[in-house]
Amino acid sequence: MHVAQRFERFLDTYRRPDGQRWGGAELEKATGGIVTRSYITNLRKGRMENPGLEKMRAIAKAMGFPPEMWFEEDLGGEGGLPAGPEGRGILLGLSTSSRPSRTLRAVSPTRMQRWPA
């Protein structure tokens, strides 16, 4: 999944405290200027192939999701993430439902290294 598609799913799932969808100006303010409004626009339009880890962390912190979710392979299947705490619980493996928990990674799959046995 392209980072722009992933970001759109996050925007749909992780709303501002007032329930509204995050916009560029709000994210710029919430990240203390680490992520600018124009950067958010470029990210949403797919112009960013590989956003920096600092920016990804700042967006995750502002929006209220674990930064590791940027690297999650399965974001809830075709239907996407369920809205609200249910979606967060499934992805973090904390849900009491019968769905299997997901394994989270803190690094990009292309940067993962094999450890000697």
Secondary structure, 3 states (H helix, E strand, C coil): CCHHHHHHHHHHHCCCCCCCCCCHHHHHHHCCCCCCHHHHHHHHCCCCCCCCHHHHHHHHHHHCCCHHHHHCCCCCHHHCCCCCHHHHHHHHCCCCCCCCCCCCCCCCHHHCCCCCC
